[in-house]
Structures are given as structure tokens and as C-alpha cells.
Amino acid sequence: MRIGFDGKRAFTNNTGLGNYSRDTIRILSKSFPKNQFFIYTTKEKKNDRLSFLEKSKNIFVRTPNKILSRLFSSIWRSKTIVKDLFQNKIDIYHGLSHEIPLGIEKTNIKSIVTIHDLIYLRFPKLFSKIDRKIYDIKFRSSCQRANKIIAISKQTKSDIIKYFGIKKDKIEVIYQGCNPIFQKEKNITEVNTVINKYKLPQEFLLYVGSIEERKNLLTLLKAINNIADQKLIVIGSGTAYKKKCMNFIDDNNLNNRVIFLKNLNLEEMACIYQKAEIFIYPSIFEGFGIPILEALFSKTPVITSKGSCFSESGGEHSKYIDPLNAIEITQAILEIKSNQKLRDLMIEEGYKYALNFKDEKISKNLISIYNSLL
């Protein structure tokens, strides 16, 4: 079987969509070595998180091979790429982030599109009018034209049915996993090396994610402000919304209690996850929430939001709060910190739940859908 992937996010995005793309390609190529996998990207940019490509003998990267396609790479990705797929004898093309090229439905190439979320429809105020219009055209069209849709959570499947009117039997829910680096226990030396490198405290809470309004870091900062001397590590970057967060930190003298980190490699992130007292993910809405899984595999208790998809990624024994209620977040933090029995239960049961998202199960589900189309 020859399978093509939209590789844009795999090369250019180091957060959710990029992680999903890289993990999907990595998992499938490792589990099914007899298949051939083609990654189509406008530019083959260096990315340390794609190091597995160097070791793989069944993955091939393809970029535009004609001058016009290189000059108008966005058109190539959205339309003229179909000629390349045909020449490469691709059996199935998988759009890993909401899109498949126009015209692929007129060929004998089967297509799959993964839809991560429809946040732009649920929370339109978070997006510009032009972005909402572009997303709607691309997402809706891809769902209508694809042979199969993969939703990364039951919540996303429900939204696709609700907003796009797609029949439920066209949509399959296949959960995401996370990089195996987070699934391996780090030794004390490795952890301490990272802690010392970044001059981190020995005890801290952890937030991982983009610093944007939907991710809701500001409410977490308000909760931290209620706990004397509590330290928080924030791994992520942002612009306008981050300024709001920084203003709150300045106004409340939290500069020595909140530490911002970015551009860490995965090994460093894994060490910080495993050192954290509690991982807190107060997002208002997500398609899935990979950082929750990363924390569960790291044997770190999780506090996250009620509703949306969070119980799907967090399981029964994570702590769920109203993400806009700082007092509720504060109380959850204090409860876990003061109750060792509860903490131990959350760690043990959270890790057991995370095992449902191992690579083997995900690859089996994906290849089952591929085979069903052929």
C-alpha cells in the first residue's frame, strides 16, 4: 500500500497539529514496514522532532518538482498536488489537518481527512471574519469530498455531524497518542540536569500549551495568586494574550513565581513533566488535548476542564474544574497537594488510562480504516 500524507504541519508546527502529524506518520511507518509512506510538503524544513525520518526506509518526502509549483506552493498543496499523487501511484491520501486537495475525488485515489476541532464555529469571537470564512470553506469541502473522516474525539465527531450535516457512519473516532519520549521514565540525573539548566525550583505546577485566550492561562495565574509562594512553570509562547498575562503577573508581583520556557526539546519537556507536582490544563475547548496524555504517561496528576473532550483524554481520575473559576482551580490544587492518598490514586489510575493510547492500538485502528477503503 502506498499512502500519502499532507506534511505541512509535520514540518512547520511544533504543537498540536504538528504532533499529531508526526506521530501518525511515525506510528504507521514503524508498525507497517512493508507499506510505503509519502510526505508531501511545500518545503522540507529541518525539524528535530522528525528525526525518525532518518532511520526509516519506507518514508519518502516529496516537495514541488516544477518551478511554477514551487513559486505557487499554496496552490500546489491545495490542488495541483493531485498530479504528483497520481504519478507516485498513491493508493490513499490522508489530509492530517482538516484539508484534502481539490480534485482528488475525481481520481481513483481514496482520501481521508482528519478533523481536529471546529472551534472556529463554537467560539467565533476568537477568530477573525476572514479566517472563519477560509476555515469553513476548507473544512466543510474536505468533509464532503473525502471518502472517510477521522475525528480525534467523540466531541469532534458530534460537532462534524451538528455543524456540517455529515452522516455519522462516514466518521470514525480515532484518538491521538503522544510521543514515546513521554512514555519512558527519566532517571534522577536526567531530570536534575534539566532542572539545573533552567534554574527551576524543586517544586512547581506545570502548564503546557500556546498562550492564547482559548487556552486560558490568565485564570490559572489568578488561581496561583491565591496560593502563597506557589511556583508555576509555563511552557509555550504567545503574543497579544501573553501581554495580558504578563500585565497580571506584574500587577500582582508574581515575577519570581511564574517562569516561562519555550523552544525546549522533547527530552527536556519529558523531564519537566515528570518533575511537576501537578499538570494544569484549563483550556476552554479542545479537539483532544495531547498535553493531558503527556502528563498522564509522566505519572503526574492532571487538573483540567469540565466538558468538551477533556474527559476523553483525561479519564475518570483526573480532576475536572470550571476553567473560568479561579477559586475552583485553587481548591483543586490545594486538595491534591494536601492529600497524598488522592495524589497516588490519580497517578496510578491516570497512567493505567494512558495505556489505552499506546502506539500499537492507534496504528491498528488507522490501518483498519485504510484497508476498508481498498
Secondary structure as the mmCIF struct_conf table of DSSP 4:
data_model
#
loop_
_struct_conf.conf_type_id
_struct_conf.id
_struct_conf.beg_label_comp_id
_struct_conf.beg_label_asym_id
_struct_conf.beg_label_seq_id
_struct_conf.end_label_comp_id
_struct_conf.end_label_asym_id
_struct_conf.end_label_seq_id
STRN STRN1 ARG A 2 ASP A 6
HELX_RH_AL_P HELX_RH_AL_P1 LYS A 8 THR A 12
BEND BEND1 THR A 15 THR A 15
HELX_RH_AL_P HELX_RH_AL_P2 GLY A 16 SER A 31
TURN_TY1_P TURN_TY1_P1 PRO A 33 LYS A 34
BEND BEND2 ASN A 35 ASN A 35
STRN STRN2 GLN A 36 TYR A 40
BEND BEND3 THR A 42 LYS A 43
HELX_RH_3T_P HELX_RH_3T_P1 ASP A 48 LEU A 50
TURN_TY1_P TURN_TY1_P2 SER A 51 SER A 51
HELX_RH_AL_P HELX_RH_AL_P3 PHE A 52 LYS A 55
BEND BEND4 LYS A 57 ASN A 58
STRN STRN3 ILE A 59 ARG A 62
BEND BEND5 LYS A 66 LYS A 66
HELX_RH_AL_P HELX_RH_AL_P4 ILE A 67 LEU A 71
TURN_TY1_P TURN_TY1_P3 PHE A 72 PHE A 72
HELX_RH_AL_P HELX_RH_AL_P5 SER A 73 ILE A 75
HELX_RH_PI_P HELX_RH_PI_P1 TRP A 76 THR A 80
HELX_RH_AL_P HELX_RH_AL_P6 ILE A 81 GLN A 87
TURN_TY1_P TURN_TY1_P4 ASN A 88 LYS A 89
BEND BEND6 ASP A 91 ASP A 91
STRN STRN4 ILE A 92 GLY A 95
BEND BEND7 LEU A 96 HIS A 98
TURN_TY1_P TURN_TY1_P5 LEU A 102 GLY A 103
HELX_RH_3T_P HELX_RH_3T_P2 ILE A 104 LYS A 106
BEND BEND8 THR A 107 ASN A 108
STRN STRN5 LYS A 110 ILE A 115
HELX_RH_AL_P HELX_RH_AL_P7 ILE A 119 ARG A 122
BEND BEND9 PHE A 123 PHE A 123
HELX_RH_3T_P HELX_RH_3T_P3 PRO A 124 LEU A 126
BEND BEND10 PHE A 127 PHE A 127
HELX_RH_AL_P HELX_RH_AL_P8 LYS A 129 ARG A 145
BEND BEND11 ASN A 147 ASN A 147
STRN STRN6 LYS A 148 ALA A 151
BEND BEND12 ILE A 152 SER A 153
HELX_RH_AL_P HELX_RH_AL_P9 LYS A 154 PHE A 164
HELX_RH_3T_P HELX_RH_3T_P4 LYS A 168 LYS A 170
STRN STRN7 ILE A 171 VAL A 173
HELX_RH_3T_P HELX_RH_3T_P5 PRO A 180 GLN A 183
BEND BEND13 LYS A 184 LYS A 184
HELX_LH_PP_P HELX_LH_PP_P1 GLU A 185 ASN A 187
HELX_RH_AL_P HELX_RH_AL_P10 ILE A 188 LYS A 197
TURN_TY1_P TURN_TY1_P6 TYR A 198 LYS A 199
BEND BEND14 GLN A 202 GLU A 203
STRN STRN8 LEU A 205 VAL A 208
BEND BEND15 GLY A 209 GLY A 209
BEND BEND16 GLU A 212 GLU A 212
HELX_RH_3T_P HELX_RH_3T_P6 GLU A 213 LYS A 215
HELX_RH_AL_P HELX_RH_AL_P11 LEU A 217 ASN A 225
TURN_TY1_P TURN_TY1_P7 ASN A 226 ASN A 226
BEND BEND17 ILE A 227 ILE A 227
TURN_TY1_P TURN_TY1_P8 ALA A 228 ASP A 229
STRN STRN9 LEU A 232 ILE A 235
BEND BEND18 THR A 239 THR A 239
HELX_RH_AL_P HELX_RH_AL_P12 ALA A 240 ASP A 251
TURN_TY1_P TURN_TY1_P9 ASN A 252 ASN A 253
TURN_TY1_P TURN_TY1_P10 ASN A 255 ARG A 257
STRN STRN10 VAL A 258 LEU A 261
BEND BEND19 ASN A 263 ASN A 263
HELX_RH_AL_P HELX_RH_AL_P13 LEU A 266 LYS A 275
BEND BEND20 GLU A 277 GLU A 277
STRN STRN11 ILE A 278 TYR A 281
BEND BEND21 ILE A 284 ILE A 284
BEND BEND22 GLY A 287 GLY A 287
HELX_RH_AL_P HELX_RH_AL_P14 ILE A 290 PHE A 297
TURN_TY1_P TURN_TY1_P11 SER A 298 LYS A 299
STRN STRN12 VAL A 302 SER A 305
BEND BEND23 LYS A 306 GLY A 307
TURN_TY1_P TURN_TY1_P12 SER A 308 CYS A 309
HELX_RH_AL_P HELX_RH_AL_P15 PHE A 310 GLY A 314
TURN_TY1_P TURN_TY1_P13 GLU A 316 HIS A 317
BEND BEND24 SER A 318 SER A 318
STRN STRN13 LYS A 319 ILE A 321
TURN_TY1_P TURN_TY1_P14 PRO A 323 LEU A 324
HELX_RH_AL_P HELX_RH_AL_P16 ALA A 326 SER A 338
HELX_RH_AL_P HELX_RH_AL_P17 GLN A 340 ALA A 354
HELX_RH_3T_P HELX_RH_3T_P7 LEU A 355 PHE A 357
HELX_RH_AL_P HELX_RH_AL_P18 ASP A 359 LEU A 373
#
